[in-house]
């Protein structure tokens, strides 16, 4: 008898409206990420943030529709809980994702690494780096931090990208190409 209750309890987990909502939310968020990449590859969008929000809202709608169908249990409460869970899951994942996206899209550190790594010798004098940025004070602070983290090294009056910096630049450069962000920072 005890064993049958355990089995019953485990099988009920698969019918949990909250769990269904979370799983559907994660699934649709992964599809959203893939759709965003495809969208950015196919179209040169000027209003990327607006496109990302519109795409997210569309996929949240599809998640709610999916949870309504999947979590249908003859209980309006279960359907509402499942739909709510999927919306909260997708919104939470998006909130965690956006800072990652914008670090790659707008970071001066990423731009500096990509600029240096794209040069054959990986070296650029400070004066040439200053010409790329609006504020020499901000650039110097950023370069000091990047040297401290061993992404750059100082060679005379020039900065050179380290092996660690090249790896970082390769990863970020790949993501920028995937999202078609261009060279800017």
Secondary structure, DSSP 8 states (H G I E B T S, - for coil): -HHHHHHHHHHHHTT-HHHHHHHHHHHHHHHHHHHHHHHHHH---S-HHHHHHHHHHHHHHHHHHHHHHHT--S-HHHHHHHHHHHHHHHHHHHHHHHHHHHHHHH-HHHHHHHHHHHSSS-EEEHHHHHHHSS-HHHHHHHHHHHHHTTSEEEETTEEEE-HHHHHHHHHHHHHHHHTT--S--
